[in-house]
């Protein structure tokens, strides 16, 4: 089967359920993020992305307006059994292509800061805690 990245909104119940399933496993179960923090009420304001292989959902992400001309990438997650195959880069490249030349911001877990650096993001500011995990603000300025 061919992999594809699909953009959708929360009204697409089946795709949203698949993205929520990935987020539940990666963030809540694996990383111990509380449900209150994960389900932050911002999903309706976001465009969501799902990377699939046939009918199987492997990774997800969401993007929302952050400031004028700037978008924030959040909830980038790849199921554990599919990590190390370039899927994180694949979903990120697809969403960056969709957003074009906009400035992009994300709060990266420090463990994956290098991954985002390779995608053209630069760290800004000091490390901070979010959901008990060290994060750093990263920005990719408009091109």
C-alpha positions in Angstrom: 0.0 0.0 0.0 1.1 3.6 -0.6 1.5 5.9 2.3 -0.3 9.2 2.2 -0.8 12.3 4.4 -4.4 13.4 4.7 -5.5 16.8 5.9 -8.9 17.0 7.7 -11.0 18.8 10.2 -12.7 17.5 13.4 -15.9 16.9 11.4 -14.3 13.9 9.8 -15.2 11.6 12.7 -13.3 8.5 11.5 -10.1 10.2 10.8 -10.4 12.2 14.0 -10.9 9.0 16.0 -7.7 7.5 14.4 -5.7 10.7 15.3 -7.1 10.6 18.9 -6.2 6.9 19.2 -2.6 7.7 18.2 -2.4 10.6 20.6 -3.9 8.6 23.5 -1.3 5.9 23.0 1.8 8.2 22.4 1.1 11.0 24.8 -1.2 9.6 27.5 -0.1 6.0 27.8 3.6 6.2 26.8 4.5 9.6 28.1 2.0 9.9 31.0 0.4 13.2 29.8 -2.9 13.7 31.6 -6.1 13.5 29.6 -7.0 17.0 30.8 -3.8 18.4 29.1 -4.1 16.3 26.0 -7.7 17.0 25.2 -7.3 20.8 25.6 -10.4 21.9 23.7 -8.3 23.3 20.7 -9.0 20.5 18.2 -11.9 22.3 16.6 -9.6 25.3 15.8 -7.0 23.1 14.1 -6.4 21.4 10.8 -5.4 17.8 11.5 -3.0 15.5 9.6 -3.0 11.8 9.5 -0.3 9.7 7.8 -1.8 6.4 6.7 -0.6 3.2 4.9 -3.7 1.9 3.2 -6.3 2.0 6.0 -3.8 1.9 8.8 -3.1 5.2 10.6 0.6 5.5 11.6 1.1 9.1 12.6 -0.7 12.4 13.3 -0.2 16.1 13.8 -2.3 19.2 14.1 -1.8 22.9 13.2 -3.6 26.0 14.3 -3.3 29.7 13.8 -1.0 31.2 16.3 -0.4 34.9 15.4 -1.0 36.8 12.1 1.0 35.0 9.4 2.1 32.3 11.9 0.9 28.8 12.7 1.6 26.5 15.6 2.3 22.8 15.0 1.2 20.5 17.8 0.6 16.9 18.7 3.1 15.3 16.3 3.0 11.6 17.1 4.1 8.4 15.5 3.1 5.0 16.8 6.0 3.3 18.5 6.1 0.3 16.3 6.5 2.6 13.2 9.2 4.9 14.5 12.6 5.1 12.9 11.1 4.8 9.4 11.0 8.5 8.5 7.3 8.9 9.2 7.7 11.9 11.5 9.6 13.7 8.7 7.1 12.6 6.2 4.1 14.1 8.0 6.0 17.2 8.9 7.1 17.8 5.3 3.5 17.4 4.1 2.1 19.9 6.6 4.9 22.4 6.0 4.2 22.1 2.2 0.5 22.8 2.8 1.3 25.9 5.0 3.7 27.2 2.4 5.9 30.2 3.4 4.2 30.9 6.7 6.2 31.2 9.9 5.8 28.0 12.0 6.2 27.6 15.7 6.2 24.5 17.8 7.1 23.5 21.4 9.4 20.5 20.9 10.2 17.9 23.5 13.9 18.4 24.0 14.5 14.7 23.2 13.5 15.5 19.6 15.0 19.0 19.2 17.5 17.7 16.7 14.7 16.2 14.5 13.1 19.6 14.2 16.4 21.3 13.6 17.0 19.1 10.6 13.6 20.3 9.3 14.7 23.9 9.4 13.5 25.0 12.9 15.7 27.0 15.3 15.4 26.9 19.1 14.4 30.1 20.9 14.5 30.8 24.6 15.0 28.6 27.6 13.8 25.0 28.2 10.5 24.8 30.0 8.2 22.2 31.4 5.0 21.2 29.8 3.1 18.2 31.1 6.1 17.3 33.2 8.3 17.0 30.0 11.2 19.4 29.0 10.3 21.4 25.9 11.9 24.2 23.9 10.2 26.7 21.6 11.3 26.3 18.0 10.6 28.5 15.0 10.9 28.2 11.3 10.6 31.7 9.8 8.7 32.4 6.7 10.6 31.6 3.5 
